[in-house]
Amino acid sequence: MSRPLRAAVLAVVATAIALVSAGPAVAHGFSSTVYVHVTKGEPGHVRTALELEYDLFVVSAADAGRDDALFTDGTTAFDGGDPGEQATALEEHVDSAMAYINNGFSISSSGTACTPAKVGAVTVGQREGVPYAGLTLDWVCPQRGNSHEVRSVLFPDSEGYVKSTKTIITYDLDGRSGSAALDGNQPSFSTAQAWYQRFWEFFRLGAEHLLTGIDHILFLLALIAGSRRLREIVLAATSFTLAHSVTFMLAALGVVDVPGAVVEPIIALSVAVVAGWYLFRIWRRGDHATDLATSGDGHFALDRAGWLRLAVVFCFGLVHGLGFAGALGIDEAWSWTLLWSLLVFNVGIEAVQLGLIAIIFPLLMLLRRRSPRAGLWATGLVSGGVSLMGLIWFVERV
C-alpha cells in the first residue's frame, strides 16, 4: 500500500465515528413532503386530496391539539405497521387532525377564505416506503372568482420535527392545470400566477434538492476527486446528466416506477463505488500514484478503464434520476405544462451541479499542480471518506 493511500486510510478511520453518527437521515436531511391535488368540485366548491407523512402528522397534530390520546394511539398503530390500524387511529381523532390541517393549510377565492369539510374516511398508503395519510376535503368558497390561492405552512421548522417541508401541488382549476412547489419561503400559490413564476419555483426546488441531498453531492464530489483533467470531469458529468435526465423524466411522467426501497440503497452504493474507484487506482499505481494527481498537457484519450468508468457513472446516473423523481413526487397526467415544470426542475439540479464543479475542480487542480503529493493525499482522503459514507448508507438502507 502506497504512503498516500495509507495516510488517506488513517485519516478516514479517524473521522469514521463522526460519519457513522450522521446516520442515514443525513442523506436527504430531516425533511418531509406534502402532496396536494386540487380540482374543481360542484359550483362554488373546490376539492383537495392531501397526503401527509403519517408519523409526522400524528405527532404534530397531537402536539398542536394537546391530544395525548392521538399520540399514543397513532404511535402504537405506526409501530404495528398496519395501514388499517393507522387509518383507524387518525379517524378516531379526526377533530384534532382536521384542526391541525386547518391551521396550516387553506384555500381562498378572490381573497375570501373557503371553508373545508372532510369527505370520506382517512386512508393510509405508501410513498417511497413511508406511510402517508390521505384526506379528501371539500371546500365551500362563498366568493366565486376567476382564481384561487392555496397556502400551506404544514410541518413548519418552528415545530422542531423537520426542516424545509415542501408541498407539491398539482391542480386542474379555473381553466388552468399544472404544478406548483411551496415551502417556508414561498408558502402560497395562485392559479392566476404567470408561467415564469411557476417555473422559477421548480427551478429553485431542483437546486435545493441537490444542495440538501448529501448523497447526490458526495457522488458528484467523488467524480471530481477521481478526475485528473477538465475534459475528464466534463465527460463524467455529462454522462451522469444524460442518464439521470432520462430516468427522471420517465419516472416523473409515470412511464417507469421503481420502489424507493430499491433506488435508495443503489444510490448509496453508487457513492461508495465511484469514490472507491479512485482509491483502487491509487493502490494499483503504488509508488507512481502521484502521477494521478497531475493533469498533464499531452493528448487526452480515454483508455479502456476510462470508458468503463463512464459506463458505470452512466448506469448509476439512471438510478439517481429515479431518486430525483421520487423526491418531486408528481403524479399527474401528461401535459405540456407538466413537461416544462419537470424540465425546469432538472435545469435547477444541473445549475447547482455545474456550479459545484466550477468551484471545486479548479481549486483541486491548483493544489495538484502546486504539490502533486498533497493533491493525492487530499483526493485520497476525500474519496476514502465518501466511499465509507456510501457503504454505511448502503447497509442501513438495505
C-alpha positions as CSV (number, residue, x, y, z in Angstrom):
1,M,0.0,0.0,0.0
2,S,1.4,3.4,-1.0
3,R,2.2,6.1,1.6
4,P,-0.6,8.5,0.3
5,L,-3.1,5.7,0.4
6,R,-2.0,4.7,4.0
7,A,-2.4,8.4,5.0
8,A,-5.8,8.5,3.5
9,V,-6.9,5.3,5.2
10,L,-5.7,6.6,8.6
11,A,-7.5,9.9,8.2
12,V,-10.7,8.1,7.2
13,V,-10.6,5.9,10.2
14,A,-10.1,8.9,12.4
15,T,-13.3,10.5,11.1
16,A,-15.3,7.3,10.9
17,I,-17.1,7.8,14.2
18,A,-18.3,11.3,13.1
19,L,-19.5,9.9,9.8
20,V,-21.3,7.0,11.4
21,S,-23.1,9.3,13.8
22,A,-24.6,11.2,10.9
23,G,-26.8,8.3,10.2
24,P,-28.9,7.6,7.0
25,A,-31.2,10.5,7.5
26,V,-28.4,12.9,6.7
27,A,-28.6,11.8,3.1
28,H,-31.7,14.0,2.4
29,G,-32.0,15.9,5.7
30,F,-34.8,15.8,8.2
31,S,-37.4,17.0,5.7
32,S,-40.9,16.0,4.6
33,T,-43.1,16.4,1.6
34,V,-46.8,17.1,1.5
35,Y,-48.7,16.2,-1.7
36,V,-51.9,18.0,-2.7
37,H,-54.1,17.5,-5.7
38,V,-56.6,20.4,-6.3
39,T,-59.7,20.1,-8.6
40,K,-62.9,21.8,-9.2
41,G,-65.9,20.5,-7.4
42,E,-69.6,21.5,-7.5
43,P,-70.3,25.1,-8.3
44,G,-68.7,27.2,-5.6
45,H,-66.7,24.2,-4.3
46,V,-63.0,23.1,-4.5
47,R,-61.9,19.5,-3.9
48,T,-58.4,18.8,-2.4
49,A,-56.8,15.4,-1.8
50,L,-54.0,15.7,0.7
51,E,-51.3,13.2,1.5
52,L,-49.1,13.7,4.6
53,E,-46.4,11.7,6.2
54,Y,-48.3,9.6,8.8
55,D,-46.0,9.6,11.8
56,L,-45.1,13.3,11.4
57,F,-48.8,14.1,11.0
58,V,-49.7,12.2,14.2
59,V,-47.0,13.8,16.3
60,S,-47.7,17.3,15.0
61,A,-51.5,17.1,15.3
62,A,-51.3,15.6,18.8
63,D,-48.8,18.3,20.0
64,A,-50.8,21.2,18.5
65,G,-54.1,19.9,19.9
66,R,-52.7,18.7,23.2
67,D,-54.3,15.4,22.3
68,D,-52.2,12.9,24.1
69,A,-54.5,10.0,23.2
70,L,-53.9,10.7,19.5
71,F,-50.1,10.5,20.0
72,T,-50.5,7.2,22.0
73,D,-52.9,5.6,19.6
74,G,-51.1,6.8,16.5
75,T,-47.7,5.8,17.7
76,T,-48.9,2.4,18.5
77,A,-50.5,2.0,15.1
78,F,-47.4,3.2,13.4
79,D,-45.2,0.8,15.2
80,G,-47.5,-2.0,14.2
81,G,-47.3,-1.0,10.6
82,D,-50.8,-2.0,9.7
83,P,-52.5,0.6,7.4
84,G,-55.9,-0.2,8.7
85,E,-54.9,0.4,12.3
86,Q,-53.1,3.6,11.3
87,A,-56.2,4.9,9.5
88,T,-58.4,4.0,12.4
89,A,-56.2,5.8,14.9
90,L,-56.5,9.0,12.9
91,E,-60.2,8.6,12.2
92,E,-60.9,8.3,15.9
93,H,-59.2,11.6,16.5
94,V,-60.3,13.3,13.3
95,D,-61.1,16.6,15.0
96,S,-57.5,17.0,16.1
97,A,-56.3,16.0,12.7
98,M,-58.6,18.4,10.9
99,A,-57.7,21.3,13.4
100,Y,-54.1,20.9,12.5
101,I,-54.7,20.9,8.8
102,N,-57.0,24.0,9.0
103,N,-54.3,25.8,10.9
104,G,-51.6,25.2,8.3
105,F,-53.5,24.7,5.0
106,S,-56.1,27.0,3.4
107,I,-57.8,27.9,0.2
108,S,-59.3,31.2,-0.7
109,S,-61.2,32.5,-3.7
110,S,-60.6,36.1,-4.7
111,G,-59.3,36.9,-1.2
112,T,-62.2,35.3,0.7
113,A,-61.4,32.2,2.8
114,C,-63.1,28.9,1.8
115,T,-64.5,26.5,4.5
116,P,-63.4,22.9,4.5
117,A,-65.2,19.7,5.3
118,K,-63.8,16.2,5.3
119,V,-65.0,13.8,2.6
120,G,-64.9,10.1,3.3
121,A,-62.7,8.2,5.7
122,V,-59.0,8.7,6.3
123,T,-56.8,6.4,4.3
124,V,-53.2,5.3,4.7
125,G,-50.9,4.3,1.8
126,Q,-47.2,4.3,1.0
127,R,-44.9,6.8,-0.7
128,E,-41.3,5.7,-1.2
129,G,-41.8,3.1,1.5
130,V,-43.1,5.7,4.1
131,P,-46.7,5.5,5.4
132,Y,-48.8,8.5,4.2
133,A,-52.2,9.5,5.5
134,G,-54.7,10.6,2.8
135,L,-57.6,13.0,3.4
136,T,-60.1,14.4,0.9
137,L,-61.5,17.8,1.7
138,D,-64.4,19.7,0.1
139,W,-64.0,23.5,0.3
140,V,-67.0,25.8,0.1
141,C,-66.0,29.2,-1.4
142,P,-68.7,31.9,-0.9
143,Q,-66.8,34.3,-3.1
144,R,-66.7,32.9,-6.7
145,G,-63.8,34.4,-8.6
146,N,-61.5,33.6,-11.5
147,S,-58.6,32.4,-9.4
148,H,-57.9,30.5,-6.2
149,E,-55.0,30.8,-3.8
150,V,-53.6,27.7,-2.0
151,R,-51.5,28.3,1.1
152,S,-49.5,25.6,3.1
153,V,-47.4,26.0,6.2
154,L,-47.8,22.4,7.4
155,F,-45.0,21.0,9.4
156,P,-43.1,24.3,9.8
157,D,-39.5,24.4,11.0
158,S,-40.7,26.0,14.3
159,E,-42.3,22.7,15.4
160,G,-38.8,21.3,15.6
161,Y,-39.6,17.9,14.0
162,V,-38.5,18.5,10.4
163,K,-36.9,21.3,8.3
164,S,-37.7,22.7,4.9
165,T,-41.0,20.9,4.3
166,K,-42.1,21.0,0.7
167,T,-45.7,21.0,-0.5
168,I,-46.1,19.7,-4.1
169,I,-49.4,20.8,-5.7
170,T,-51.0,19.5,-8.9
171,Y,-54.1,21.3,-10.0
172,D,-56.8,21.4,-12.5
173,L,-58.8,24.5,-11.6
174,D,-60.1,27.8,-13.0
175,G,-59.5,26.6,-16.5
176,R,-55.8,26.0,-15.8
177,S,-53.7,23.0,-15.0
178,G,-50.2,22.4,-13.8
179,S,-48.0,22.0,-10.8
180,A,-46.5,24.2,-8.1
181,A,-44.0,23.8,-5.3
182,L,-44.4,25.5,-1.9
183,D,-42.1,25.9,1.1
184,G,-41.4,28.2,4.0
185,N,-40.0,30.9,1.7
186,Q,-42.9,30.6,-0.8
187,P,-45.9,29.3,1.2
188,S,-48.7,30.3,-1.2
189,F,-49.7,29.8,-4.8
190,S,-52.4,31.3,-7.0
191,T,-53.9,29.8,-10.2
192,A,-53.5,33.3,-11.7
193,Q,-49.7,33.1,-11.4
194,A,-47.7,33.7,-14.5
195,W,-45.9,30.8,-16.1
196,Y,-42.5,32.1,-15.3
197,Q,-43.4,32.4,-11.6
198,R,-44.4,28.7,-11.5
199,F,-41.2,27.7,-13.4
200,W,-39.0,29.6,-11.0
201,E,-40.5,27.6,-8.1
202,F,-39.5,24.4,-9.8
203,F,-36.0,25.7,-10.7
204,R,-35.5,26.6,-7.1
205,L,-36.9,23.3,-5.9
206,G,-34.5,21.4,-8.2
207,A,-31.5,23.4,-7.0
208,E,-32.4,23.0,-3.3
209,H,-32.9,19.2,-3.7
210,L,-29.4,18.7,-5.0
211,L,-28.0,21.0,-2.3
212,T,-29.8,19.2,0.5
213,G,-29.3,15.7,-0.9
214,I,-25.9,14.9,0.6
215,D,-25.7,11.5,-1.2
216,H,-26.0,13.2,-4.6
217,I,-23.4,15.8,-3.6
218,L,-21.0,13.2,-2.4
219,F,-21.4,11.3,-5.7
220,L,-20.5,14.4,-7.6
221,L,-17.6,15.1,-5.3
222,A,-16.3,11.5,-5.9
223,L,-16.5,12.2,-9.7
224,I,-14.5,15.5,-9.2
225,A,-11.9,13.9,-7.0
226,G,-11.4,11.0,-9.4
227,S,-10.9,13.2,-12.5
228,R,-7.4,14.5,-13.5
229,R,-8.4,16.8,-16.3
230,L,-11.2,19.2,-17.0
231,R,-12.3,17.1,-20.1
232,E,-12.5,14.0,-17.9
233,I,-14.8,15.6,-15.3
234,V,-16.9,17.2,-18.2
235,L,-17.3,13.7,-19.8
236,A,-18.2,12.1,-16.4
237,A,-20.7,14.9,-15.5
238,T,-22.2,14.8,-19.0
239,S,-22.7,11.1,-18.8
240,F,-24.3,11.4,-15.3
241,T,-26.5,14.3,-16.5
242,L,-27.8,12.4,-19.6
243,A,-28.5,9.3,-17.6
244,H,-30.4,10.9,-14.7
245,S,-32.3,13.2,-17.1
246,V,-33.7,10.2,-19.0
247,T,-34.9,8.3,-15.9
248,F,-36.1,11.4,-14.1
249,M,-38.4,12.4,-16.9
250,L,-39.7,8.8,-17.4
251,A,-40.3,8.3,-13.7
252,A,-41.9,11.7,-13.1
253,L,-44.3,11.2,-16.0
254,G,-45.2,7.8,-14.7
255,V,-43.7,5.7,-17.5
256,V,-41.4,3.8,-15.1
257,D,-42.0,3.1,-11.5
258,V,-39.2,1.6,-9.3
259,P,-39.7,1.4,-5.5
260,G,-37.7,3.7,-3.3
261,A,-36.6,0.6,-1.3
262,V,-34.6,-0.4,-4.4
263,V,-33.5,3.0,-5.6
264,E,-32.1,4.4,-2.3
265,P,-29.7,1.6,-1.5
266,I,-28.3,1.6,-5.0
267,I,-27.7,5.4,-4.8
268,A,-25.8,4.8,-1.6
269,L,-23.8,2.0,-3.3
270,S,-23.0,4.3,-6.3
271,V,-21.4,6.8,-3.9
272,A,-19.2,4.1,-2.4
273,V,-18.2,2.5,-5.8
274,V,-17.3,5.8,-7.7
275,A,-15.3,7.1,-4.7
276,G,-13.6,3.7,-4.2
277,W,-12.7,3.6,-7.9
278,Y,-10.1,6.3,-7.3
279,L,-8.7,4.6,-4.2
280,F,-8.3,1.4,-6.3
281,R,-6.3,3.3,-9.0
282,I,-4.0,4.7,-6.2
283,W,-3.4,1.1,-4.9
284,R,-2.7,-0.2,-8.4
285,R,-0.2,2.6,-9.2
286,G,1.7,2.1,-5.9
287,D,4.8,4.4,-5.8
288,H,3.8,6.1,-9.0
289,A,0.4,7.1,-7.6
290,T,1.4,10.7,-7.6
291,D,1.0,10.6,-11.4
292,L,-2.7,10.5,-10.8
293,A,-2.6,13.9,-9.1
294,T,-1.2,15.7,-12.2
295,S,-3.3,16.9,-15.1
296,G,-0.8,16.6,-17.9
297,D,-0.7,18.6,-21.0
298,G,-0.5,15.9,-23.6
299,H,-3.1,14.3,-25.9
300,F,-6.1,13.2,-23.9
301,A,-7.8,10.0,-24.9
302,L,-9.9,7.6,-22.8
303,D,-8.5,4.1,-22.3
304,R,-10.5,1.0,-21.5
305,A,-10.7,1.9,-17.8
306,G,-11.8,5.4,-18.7
307,W,-14.7,4.1,-20.9
308,L,-15.6,1.6,-18.2
309,R,-15.8,4.4,-15.6
310,L,-18.1,6.4,-17.9
311,A,-20.3,3.4,-18.3
312,V,-20.5,2.9,-14.6
313,V,-21.3,6.6,-14.0
314,F,-24.0,6.4,-16.7
315,C,-25.7,3.4,-15.1
316,F,-25.6,4.9,-11.6
317,G,-26.9,8.2,-13.1
318,L,-30.0,6.3,-14.3
319,V,-30.7,5.3,-10.7
320,H,-30.1,8.9,-9.4
321,G,-32.7,10.1,-11.8
322,L,-35.2,7.8,-10.2
323,G,-34.3,9.3,-6.9
324,F,-34.8,12.9,-8.2
325,A,-38.2,11.9,-9.5
326,G,-39.2,10.3,-6.2
327,A,-38.3,13.5,-4.4
328,L,-40.5,15.5,-6.7
329,G,-43.4,13.1,-6.3
330,I,-45.7,14.4,-9.0
331,D,-48.4,12.0,-10.1
332,E,-50.2,13.8,-12.9
333,A,-51.5,13.1,-16.4
334,W,-49.3,14.3,-19.3
335,S,-49.4,17.9,-20.2
336,W,-47.0,20.4,-21.8
337,T,-47.1,22.5,-18.6
338,L,-46.1,19.4,-16.6
339,L,-43.3,18.7,-19.0
340,W,-41.9,22.2,-18.8
341,S,-42.1,22.1,-15.0
342,L,-40.1,18.9,-14.9
343,L,-37.5,20.3,-17.3
344,V,-37.1,23.4,-15.2
345,F,-36.7,21.2,-12.1
346,N,-33.9,19.3,-13.9
347,V,-32.3,22.5,-15.0
348,G,-32.2,23.6,-11.4
349,I,-30.3,20.4,-10.5
350,E,-27.9,20.9,-13.3
351,A,-27.2,24.6,-12.4
352,V,-26.1,23.6,-8.9
353,Q,-24.1,20.6,-10.3
354,L,-22.2,22.8,-12.7
355,G,-21.7,25.4,-10.0
356,L,-20.1,22.9,-7.7
357,I,-17.8,21.6,-10.4
358,A,-16.8,25.2,-11.3
359,I,-15.8,25.9,-7.7
360,I,-14.3,22.7,-6.5
361,F,-12.4,21.4,-9.6
362,P,-10.2,24.4,-10.2
363,L,-9.2,24.5,-6.5
364,L,-8.3,20.8,-6.6
365,M,-6.3,21.3,-9.8
366,L,-4.4,24.2,-8.3
367,L,-3.5,22.0,-5.3
368,R,-2.4,19.2,-7.6
369,R,-0.2,21.4,-9.7
370,R,1.5,23.1,-6.7
371,S,2.0,19.8,-4.8
372,P,1.1,16.5,-6.5
373,R,1.7,14.5,-3.3
374,A,-0.5,16.9,-1.3
375,G,-3.1,16.7,-4.0
376,L,-3.0,12.9,-3.9
377,W,-3.5,12.9,-0.2
378,A,-6.3,15.3,-0.4
379,T,-8.2,13.4,-3.1
380,G,-7.4,10.1,-1.3
381,L,-8.9,11.4,1.9
382,V,-12.0,12.7,0.2
383,S,-12.5,9.5,-1.8
384,G,-12.0,7.4,1.3
385,G,-14.4,9.3,3.4
386,V,-17.1,9.4,0.7
387,S,-16.7,5.7,0.0
388,L,-17.1,4.9,3.7
389,M,-20.2,7.1,4.0
390,G,-21.7,5.4,0.9
391,L,-21.1,1.9,2.4
392,I,-22.7,3.0,5.7
393,W,-25.8,4.3,3.9
394,F,-26.0,1.2,1.8
395,V,-26.0,-1.1,4.8
396,E,-28.5,1.0,6.7
397,R,-30.9,1.4,3.7
398,V,-30.8,-2.3,2.9
